[in-house]
Amino acid sequence: MSAITVTDTATPAGAQGGFLGGAASPVTLALLGPVAAGVGGRSVAVDGRRQRVVLSLLALGRGRVVSVRTLADAIWGERQPLSARPQIALCVRALRAAFRGAGHVEPLIVGAGSGYRLCVEQVGVDVFEFDALVDAAACSAAAGSCGAEEAGELYRLALGLWRGPALDGVGGRVTEGEAARLHARRAAAARALLDVGEALLADGFFDEAEGAFADALSAGEALDDLLLVGEGALALGRLCRMLRRNAGAGQYLATARLAFLRVGDACGVGRVSAEIVALAECVAEAPGAVDLVPRQGRRA
């Protein structure tokens, strides 16, 4: 596996653009799914894999110089043409023209030494936003129950940035390490959101807990992570049962049981079976008050 080779020359620490804080960035790059770009809300045409590769690597360079050699390795691998350097130069020229055509006239991709760098202080990159949101959510969650509500909101915002597999349409060994890192962090954020949902439920924040469980389940389905699907569906089934939403509870528990069966998780299947018994007892009872205490007010 090849790493992304960059030269540590450019942007000062903290000037990495992004979506968080300060004024909105005039240029946006979306890498958490099919690679896409925009200027002031207008779409920028990024034509062909070569342009997607070059733009993605420059964004992931976070303002540092990415060598032509690294760009060529990402595009062609071991079968690089003799004309690799001029072809990359043409690709960069086309990207510059596309951004100018969309209304961004300031320099965005600049030549520097042995390669190119992206002026990230002008760019909002969803990968940077995702990492910042997950970091902030983890800090809030570490504060205990007093930070659970904020942590849940931050994790849900982070997961909501995803539109598909990271760096979709880029491929190649140079970016596979970053794609794998982002995939793993997405799964970890979804599991952390489940834990936050349990804390919110214990605190009486039922709507927020349901949203956390639902978003974790959606992430599990997108990731094809059956254990995460099972845990999310089980949590939603339990909450629906406690709120006397019997039909919804039954559907979620069926989803959870199937997911656990498919991965051979006997413990998970056992927990679902116990919850199904509890649901049957609820159905047999006369309608009455739900099992949960009244929802608490929002924390200051």
The 8 nearest C-alpha neighbors of each residue, nearest first, counted from 0:
[[1, 172, 2, 173, 176, 175, 174, 171],
 [2, 0, 173, 172, 3, 176, 174, 175],
 [1, 3, 173, 4, 0, 176, 174, 172],
 [2, 4, 173, 5, 1, 69, 174, 56],
 [3, 5, 2, 69, 65, 66, 6, 60],
 [6, 4, 65, 64, 63, 60, 7, 3],
 [5, 7, 64, 63, 8, 65, 4, 66],
 [6, 8, 63, 5, 9, 64, 62, 10],
 [9, 7, 63, 6, 64, 10, 62, 5],
 [10, 8, 63, 62, 7, 11, 64, 116],
 [9, 11, 62, 14, 12, 63, 8, 15],
 [12, 10, 14, 13, 9, 15, 62, 8],
 [13, 11, 14, 10, 15, 9, 62, 61],
 [12, 14, 15, 11, 16, 10, 120, 17],
 [15, 13, 120, 12, 11, 16, 10, 119],
 [16, 14, 120, 119, 13, 17, 61, 62],
 [15, 17, 120, 122, 123, 119, 14, 121],
 [123, 16, 18, 124, 127, 19, 128, 122],
 [17, 19, 123, 128, 23, 20, 124, 24],
 [20, 18, 17, 128, 21, 131, 23, 16],
 [19, 21, 18, 22, 23, 17, 16, 24],
 [22, 20, 23, 19, 18, 24, 16, 17],
 [21, 23, 24, 20, 19, 18, 25, 16],
 [22, 24, 25, 21, 18, 123, 20, 19],
 [23, 25, 123, 122, 26, 121, 22, 27],
 [24, 26, 39, 38, 121, 23, 122, 27],
 [27, 25, 38, 122, 24, 37, 123, 121],
 [28, 26, 123, 37, 122, 36, 124, 38],
 [27, 29, 36, 124, 35, 123, 30, 125],
 [28, 30, 35, 125, 34, 31, 124, 36],
 [29, 31, 34, 166, 32, 165, 33, 28],
 [32, 30, 165, 161, 29, 162, 166, 163],
 [31, 33, 163, 162, 165, 164, 167, 30],
 [32, 34, 167, 168, 166, 35, 30, 163],
 [35, 33, 30, 29, 166, 32, 51, 167],
 [36, 34, 29, 28, 33, 30, 45, 37],
 [37, 35, 28, 43, 27, 42, 29, 34],
 [36, 38, 42, 43, 27, 41, 26, 40],
 [39, 37, 26, 41, 40, 25, 101, 27],
 [38, 40, 25, 41, 37, 26, 27, 102],
 [39, 41, 38, 37, 42, 27, 26, 25],
 [42, 40, 38, 37, 39, 43, 101, 36],
 [41, 43, 37, 36, 44, 40, 38, 101],
 [44, 42, 37, 36, 101, 45, 97, 98],
 [43, 45, 46, 97, 42, 36, 35, 98],
 [46, 44, 50, 43, 51, 47, 35, 94],
 [47, 45, 44, 50, 48, 51, 49, 94],
 [48, 46, 49, 50, 51, 45, 52, 168],
 [47, 49, 51, 50, 52, 169, 168, 46],
 [50, 48, 52, 51, 47, 74, 53, 90],
 [49, 51, 53, 52, 48, 47, 54, 90],
 [52, 50, 48, 54, 49, 53, 55, 169],
 [51, 53, 49, 55, 50, 169, 54, 48],
 [54, 52, 50, 56, 55, 51, 57, 49],
 [53, 55, 57, 51, 52, 56, 50, 58],
 [56, 54, 58, 52, 57, 53, 51, 59],
 [57, 55, 59, 53, 58, 54, 60, 52],
 [56, 58, 60, 54, 59, 55, 117, 116],
 [59, 57, 55, 60, 56, 61, 54, 117],
 [58, 60, 56, 61, 57, 55, 62, 3],
 [59, 61, 57, 63, 58, 62, 56, 5],
 [62, 60, 59, 58, 63, 15, 119, 57],
 [61, 63, 10, 117, 119, 60, 9, 116],
 [64, 62, 9, 60, 7, 116, 61, 8],
 [63, 65, 116, 6, 115, 5, 114, 66],
 [66, 64, 5, 114, 115, 116, 4, 57],
 [67, 65, 114, 68, 69, 113, 64, 5],
 [66, 68, 114, 70, 69, 71, 113, 65],
 [67, 69, 71, 66, 70, 72, 114, 84],
 [70, 68, 72, 66, 67, 71, 4, 73],
 [69, 71, 67, 73, 68, 72, 74, 53],
 [72, 70, 68, 74, 73, 69, 75, 67],
 [73, 71, 76, 69, 70, 75, 74, 68],
 [74, 72, 70, 173, 71, 76, 171, 75],
 [73, 75, 71, 72, 76, 49, 70, 52],
 [76, 74, 79, 72, 78, 71, 73, 77],
 [77, 75, 72, 78, 73, 74, 79, 71],
 [76, 78, 79, 75, 72, 71, 73, 80],
 [79, 77, 76, 75, 80, 72, 74, 71],
 [78, 80, 75, 77, 83, 76, 81, 71],
 [81, 79, 82, 83, 78, 75, 84, 71],
 [80, 82, 83, 79, 84, 85, 86, 78],
 [81, 83, 80, 84, 85, 86, 79, 87],
 [84, 82, 86, 80, 81, 85, 87, 71],
 [83, 85, 87, 86, 82, 88, 67, 71],
 [86, 84, 88, 87, 82, 83, 89, 90],
 [87, 85, 89, 83, 88, 84, 82, 90],
 [86, 88, 90, 84, 89, 85, 83, 91],
 [87, 89, 85, 91, 86, 90, 92, 84],
 [90, 88, 92, 86, 87, 91, 93, 85],
 [89, 91, 87, 93, 88, 92, 50, 86],
 [90, 92, 94, 88, 93, 89, 87, 95],
 [93, 91, 89, 95, 90, 94, 88, 96],
 [92, 94, 96, 90, 91, 95, 97, 89],
 [95, 93, 97, 91, 96, 92, 90, 98],
 [94, 96, 92, 98, 93, 97, 99, 91],
 [95, 97, 99, 93, 94, 98, 100, 92],
 [98, 96, 94, 100, 95, 99, 93, 43],
 [99, 97, 101, 95, 100, 103, 96, 43],
 [100, 98, 103, 104, 96, 102, 101, 97],
 [99, 101, 97, 98, 102, 96, 103, 43],
 [102, 100, 98, 99, 103, 38, 43, 97],
 [101, 103, 99, 100, 104, 98, 38, 39],
 [104, 102, 99, 98, 105, 101, 38, 100],
 [103, 105, 99, 102, 106, 98, 100, 107],
 [104, 106, 103, 107, 99, 121, 102, 98],
 [107, 105, 108, 104, 109, 118, 95, 103],
 [106, 108, 118, 117, 105, 109, 95, 121],
 [109, 107, 117, 116, 106, 118, 115, 95],
 [110, 108, 115, 116, 111, 107, 117, 106],
 [109, 111, 115, 114, 116, 112, 108, 113],
 [112, 110, 115, 114, 113, 109, 64, 116],
 [113, 111, 114, 110, 115, 64, 66, 6],
 [112, 114, 66, 111, 67, 115, 64, 65],
 [113, 115, 66, 67, 65, 111, 112, 110],
 [116, 114, 110, 64, 111, 65, 109, 66],
 [115, 117, 64, 109, 63, 108, 62, 57],
 [116, 118, 108, 62, 119, 57, 107, 58],
 [119, 117, 107, 120, 62, 121, 108, 116],
 [118, 120, 122, 121, 16, 15, 62, 117],
 [119, 121, 16, 15, 14, 118, 122, 10],
 [122, 120, 119, 24, 16, 118, 25, 26],
 [121, 123, 26, 119, 16, 24, 27, 120],
 [17, 122, 124, 27, 18, 16, 24, 26],
 [125, 123, 28, 17, 126, 127, 27, 29],
 [124, 126, 128, 29, 127, 129, 30, 28],
 [127, 125, 129, 128, 124, 130, 30, 31],
 [128, 126, 130, 125, 129, 124, 17, 131],
 [127, 129, 125, 131, 126, 130, 18, 17],
 [130, 128, 157, 126, 132, 127, 131, 125],
 [129, 131, 133, 127, 128, 132, 134, 126],
 [132, 130, 128, 134, 129, 133, 135, 127],
 [131, 133, 135, 129, 134, 130, 157, 153],
 [134, 132, 136, 130, 135, 131, 154, 137],
 [133, 135, 131, 137, 132, 136, 130, 138],
 [136, 134, 132, 138, 133, 137, 131, 139],
 [137, 135, 150, 133, 139, 153, 138, 134],
 [136, 138, 140, 134, 139, 135, 141, 133],
 [139, 137, 141, 135, 136, 140, 134, 142],
 [140, 138, 146, 136, 150, 142, 141, 137],
 [139, 141, 137, 142, 150, 146, 147, 138],
 [142, 140, 138, 143, 139, 137, 146, 136],
 [141, 143, 140, 146, 139, 145, 138, 144],
 [144, 142, 141, 145, 146, 140, 147, 139],
 [143, 145, 147, 146, 198, 142, 140, 202],
 [146, 144, 143, 147, 142, 148, 298, 139],
 [147, 145, 139, 142, 144, 140, 149, 143],
 [148, 146, 150, 144, 140, 149, 195, 145],
 [147, 149, 151, 150, 146, 152, 199, 207],
 [148, 150, 152, 151, 147, 146, 153, 139],
 [151, 149, 136, 147, 139, 153, 140, 148],
 [150, 152, 148, 154, 149, 153, 195, 147],
 [151, 153, 149, 155, 150, 154, 156, 148],
 [154, 152, 156, 150, 136, 155, 151, 132],
 [155, 153, 157, 151, 156, 152, 136, 133],
 [154, 156, 158, 152, 153, 157, 159, 151],
 [157, 155, 159, 153, 154, 158, 152, 160],
 [156, 158, 129, 154, 155, 159, 160, 132],
 [159, 157, 155, 160, 156, 161, 154, 185],
 [158, 160, 156, 157, 161, 155, 162, 214],
 [161, 159, 158, 157, 162, 156, 125, 31],
 [160, 162, 31, 159, 163, 158, 32, 164],
 [163, 161, 32, 31, 160, 164, 33, 159],
 [162, 164, 32, 161, 165, 31, 33, 167],
 [165, 163, 32, 167, 31, 166, 162, 33],
 [164, 166, 31, 32, 167, 178, 30, 163],
 [167, 165, 30, 169, 32, 34, 33, 31],
 [166, 168, 33, 32, 165, 164, 169, 34],
 [167, 169, 170, 33, 166, 48, 34, 51],
 [170, 168, 52, 166, 167, 51, 48, 171],
 [171, 169, 168, 174, 175, 172, 167, 166],
 [172, 170, 173, 73, 174, 175, 169, 74],
 [171, 173, 175, 174, 0, 1, 73, 170],
 [174, 172, 1, 73, 171, 2, 175, 3],
 [173, 175, 177, 176, 172, 171, 178, 170],
 [176, 174, 178, 172, 177, 173, 179, 171],
 [175, 177, 179, 178, 174, 180, 173, 2],
 [178, 176, 180, 179, 174, 175, 181, 173],
 [177, 179, 175, 181, 176, 180, 165, 182],
 [178, 180, 182, 176, 177, 181, 175, 183],
 [181, 179, 177, 183, 178, 182, 184, 176],
 [180, 182, 184, 178, 183, 179, 185, 177],
 [181, 183, 179, 185, 180, 184, 178, 186],
 [184, 182, 186, 180, 181, 185, 179, 187],
 [183, 185, 187, 181, 186, 182, 188, 180],
 [184, 186, 188, 182, 183, 187, 181, 189],
 [185, 187, 189, 183, 184, 188, 190, 182],
 [188, 186, 184, 190, 189, 185, 191, 183],
 [189, 187, 191, 185, 186, 190, 184, 192],
 [188, 190, 215, 192, 186, 191, 187, 185],
 [191, 189, 193, 187, 192, 188, 186, 194],
 [190, 192, 188, 194, 193, 189, 187, 195],
 [191, 193, 195, 189, 190, 194, 211, 196],
 [194, 192, 196, 190, 191, 195, 212, 215],
 [195, 193, 191, 197, 196, 192, 198, 190],
 [196, 194, 192, 198, 197, 193, 147, 151],
 [197, 195, 208, 193, 199, 211, 194, 198],
 [196, 198, 200, 194, 195, 199, 201, 193],
 [199, 197, 195, 201, 196, 200, 202, 144],
 [200, 198, 196, 202, 204, 208, 197, 201],
 [201, 199, 197, 203, 202, 208, 198, 204],
 [200, 202, 198, 199, 203, 197, 204, 196],
 [203, 201, 199, 200, 204, 198, 295, 144],
 [202, 204, 294, 200, 201, 205, 295, 199],
 [205, 203, 199, 200, 207, 294, 202, 206],
 [204, 206, 208, 207, 200, 203, 209, 294],
 [207, 205, 209, 208, 204, 210, 200, 211],
 [206, 208, 210, 209, 205, 204, 211, 199],
 [209, 207, 196, 205, 211, 199, 200, 210],
 [208, 210, 206, 212, 211, 207, 213, 205],
 [211, 209, 207, 213, 208, 212, 214, 206],
 [210, 212, 208, 196, 214, 209, 213, 192],
 [211, 213, 215, 209, 231, 210, 214, 193],
 [214, 212, 216, 210, 215, 211, 209, 217],
 [215, 213, 217, 211, 216, 212, 210, 218],
 [216, 214, 189, 218, 212, 217, 213, 231],
 [215, 217, 231, 219, 213, 228, 214, 218],
 [218, 216, 214, 220, 219, 215, 213, 221],
 [217, 219, 221, 215, 216, 220, 222, 214],
 [220, 218, 228, 224, 227, 216, 222, 217],
 [219, 221, 223, 217, 218, 222, 228, 216],
 [222, 220, 218, 219, 223, 217, 163, 224],
 [221, 223, 219, 224, 220, 218, 186, 182],
 [224, 222, 220, 221, 219, 225, 228, 218],
 [225, 223, 219, 222, 227, 226, 228, 220],
 [224, 226, 228, 258, 227, 229, 223, 219],
 [225, 227, 229, 228, 224, 230, 259, 258],
 [228, 226, 219, 230, 229, 225, 224, 231],
 [227, 229, 225, 219, 216, 231, 226, 230],
 [228, 230, 255, 226, 258, 232, 227, 231],
 [231, 229, 233, 227, 232, 228, 234, 226],
 [232, 230, 216, 234, 228, 233, 212, 229],
 [231, 233, 251, 255, 235, 229, 234, 230],
 [234, 232, 236, 230, 255, 235, 231, 252],
 [235, 233, 237, 231, 236, 232, 230, 238],
 [236, 234, 238, 232, 237, 233, 239, 212],
 [237, 235, 248, 251, 233, 239, 252, 234],
 [236, 238, 240, 234, 235, 239, 233, 241],
 [239, 237, 235, 241, 240, 236, 242, 234],
 [240, 238, 244, 248, 242, 236, 241, 237],
 [239, 241, 243, 237, 248, 242, 238, 244],
 [240, 242, 238, 290, 243, 239, 289, 237],
 [241, 243, 239, 289, 240, 244, 238, 290],
 [244, 242, 240, 245, 241, 239, 289, 281],
 [245, 243, 239, 242, 247, 240, 246, 248],
 [244, 246, 248, 243, 247, 240, 249, 239],
 [247, 245, 249, 248, 244, 250, 239, 243],
 [246, 248, 250, 249, 245, 244, 239, 251],
 [247, 249, 236, 239, 245, 251, 240, 246],
 [248, 250, 252, 246, 247, 251, 253, 245],
 [251, 249, 253, 247, 248, 252, 254, 246],
 [252, 250, 236, 232, 254, 248, 253, 249],
 [251, 253, 255, 249, 236, 254, 250, 233],
 [252, 254, 256, 250, 251, 255, 249, 257],
 [255, 253, 251, 257, 252, 256, 258, 232],
 [254, 256, 229, 252, 232, 258, 233, 253],
 [257, 255, 253, 259, 258, 254, 268, 252],
 [256, 258, 260, 254, 255, 259, 261, 253],
 [257, 259, 255, 229, 261, 225, 260, 256],
 [258, 260, 264, 256, 262, 261, 257, 267],
 [261, 259, 263, 257, 258, 262, 256, 264],
 [260, 262, 258, 259, 263, 257, 225, 264],
 [263, 261, 259, 260, 264, 258, 225, 226],
 [262, 264, 260, 261, 265, 259, 268, 267],
 [265, 263, 259, 267, 266, 262, 260, 268],
 [266, 264, 268, 267, 263, 269, 259, 260],
 [267, 265, 269, 268, 264, 270, 259, 271],
 [266, 268, 270, 264, 269, 265, 259, 271],
 [267, 269, 265, 271, 266, 270, 256, 259],
 [268, 270, 266, 272, 267, 271, 265, 273],
 [271, 269, 267, 273, 272, 268, 266, 274],
 [270, 272, 274, 268, 269, 273, 256, 275],
 [273, 271, 275, 269, 274, 270, 268, 276],
 [274, 272, 276, 270, 271, 275, 269, 277],
 [273, 275, 277, 271, 276, 272, 278, 270],
 [274, 276, 278, 272, 277, 273, 271, 279],
 [277, 275, 279, 273, 274, 278, 272, 280],
 [276, 278, 274, 280, 275, 279, 281, 273],
 [277, 279, 275, 281, 280, 276, 240, 274],
 [280, 278, 282, 276, 281, 277, 275, 283],
 [279, 281, 283, 277, 278, 282, 284, 276],
 [282, 280, 278, 284, 279, 283, 277, 243],
 [281, 283, 279, 280, 284, 278, 245, 285],
 [284, 282, 280, 281, 279, 285, 278, 286],
 [285, 283, 281, 282, 280, 286, 287, 279],
 [284, 286, 287, 283, 282, 281, 288, 280],
 [287, 285, 284, 288, 282, 243, 281, 289],
 [286, 288, 285, 289, 284, 243, 290, 281],
 [287, 289, 290, 286, 291, 243, 242, 241],
 [290, 288, 242, 291, 241, 243, 287, 292],
 [289, 291, 241, 288, 242, 292, 243, 240],
 [292, 290, 289, 293, 241, 242, 203, 294],
 [291, 293, 294, 203, 290, 289, 295, 202],
 [294, 292, 295, 291, 203, 204, 205, 296],
 [293, 295, 203, 204, 292, 296, 205, 202],
 [294, 296, 203, 293, 297, 204, 202, 298],
 [297, 295, 298, 294, 204, 203, 299, 293],
 [298, 296, 299, 295, 204, 148, 294, 203],
 [297, 299, 296, 145, 148, 295, 146, 149],
 [298, 297, 296, 145, 146, 148, 149, 295]]
